[in-house]
Amino acid sequence: MELKRLEVKYVRDGIKTRYRKADKCDICGNTNDLEYHHYNTVDLLWNKWKKDSGNTIIKGPEHIKELREQFYAAYWSEMVEDCATLCHRHHKALHSVYGESPPLATANKQKNWVAKQNAKQNKVDT
């Protein structure tokens, strides 16, 4: 069966309700236009998991739905816990530094960037 959307869209559909989005931006404290940021790029993580688990051939949307719970179990931290809540402005800024699909190896650098931006913001506010 042919996919009508990118695989990662089906993967995200099944876990969105489990996200732990905060009620303010982790950098500036803004409460508007909040977005959830995965430090580990979901499509890259999904592709890594498929390769590592031998599930490289996807047979359609139902097959993804069958596999995604295994993926979530393997990468729960990366999918739900190791994430940031950012306002649109700071999310866009992060991606301008690390790219649209940041490599998995940049996850810790992204976390440090968020922490540094928060420290700068708090220094300005005091």
C-alpha positions in Angstrom: 0.0 0.0 0.0 1.3 3.4 -0.9 1.9 6.1 1.7 0.0 9.3 1.3 2.4 11.1 3.8 5.9 10.9 5.0 6.5 7.9 7.3 7.5 10.2 10.1 4.1 11.8 10.1 2.5 8.5 10.9 5.1 7.9 13.6 4.4 11.3 15.2 0.6 10.8 15.1 0.9 7.9 17.6 2.9 9.8 20.2 1.8 13.4 20.1 -0.7 12.9 23.0 2.2 11.7 25.2 4.4 14.8 24.6 5.2 16.8 27.7 5.0 20.3 26.3 5.5 22.9 28.9 3.3 26.0 29.2 6.1 28.4 28.4 9.2 28.7 26.3 12.3 27.1 27.8 14.3 30.2 26.8 12.3 33.3 27.2 9.2 32.2 29.2 6.8 33.3 26.4 3.5 31.5 26.7 2.3 32.1 23.1 3.1 30.2 19.8 4.7 27.3 21.7 6.3 24.4 19.7 7.7 21.0 20.8 11.3 20.5 19.8 13.0 17.1 19.7 16.7 17.4 20.2 17.0 14.1 18.3 15.4 14.6 14.9 12.5 12.2 14.7 12.9 11.2 11.0 16.6 10.5 11.5 15.9 8.5 14.7 13.1 6.5 12.9 15.4 5.7 10.0 18.2 4.6 12.4 15.7 2.4 14.3 14.4 0.8 11.1 17.9 0.0 10.0 19.1 -1.3 13.4 15.9 -3.4 13.9 15.8 -4.8 10.4 12.5 -3.1 9.5 13.7 -1.3 6.4 10.8 -2.2 4.2 7.6 -0.4 5.1 4.4 -2.0 3.7 2.1 0.9 4.3 0.4 3.0 7.0 -0.8 0.0 9.0 2.7 -1.5 9.1 4.1 1.8 10.5 1.3 1.8 13.2 2.4 -1.8 14.1 6.1 -0.8 14.3 5.9 2.5 16.0 5.1 1.2 19.5 8.4 -0.7 19.3 10.1 2.4 18.2 8.6 4.5 21.0 9.8 1.8 23.5 13.3 1.9 22.1 13.5 5.8 22.0 11.0 6.9 24.7 13.5 9.4 26.2 14.4 10.9 22.8 10.7 11.1 21.8 9.1 12.4 25.0 11.5 13.4 27.7 14.6 14.7 26.0 12.8 17.6 24.3 12.2 21.3 24.7 9.2 23.6 24.5 10.1 26.7 22.5 8.2 29.7 21.2 8.1 29.9 17.5 10.8 32.6 17.4 13.3 30.6 19.4 12.5 27.3 17.6 13.2 29.0 14.3 16.4 30.4 15.7 17.5 27.0 16.9 16.9 25.5 13.5 18.8 28.4 11.8 21.8 27.3 13.8 21.5 23.5 13.5 19.6 23.1 10.3 16.1 21.9 9.4 16.9 18.3 10.3 19.8 18.5 12.9 22.0 15.5 12.9 21.5 13.2 15.9 25.0 13.9 17.1 24.0 17.5 17.7 21.4 16.8 20.4 23.7 17.8 23.3 24.9 20.8 21.5 21.2 21.9 21.0 20.5 21.4 24.7 23.5 23.5 25.5 22.4 26.2 23.0 18.9 26.4 24.7 20.6 26.6 28.2 22.9 29.4 27.0 20.0 31.3 25.3 18.0 31.0 28.5 21.0 32.3 30.6 21.4 35.2 28.2 17.7 36.0 28.4 17.7 35.8 32.2 20.8 38.1 32.4 19.0 40.7 30.2 15.9 40.5 32.3 17.7 41.2 35.6 
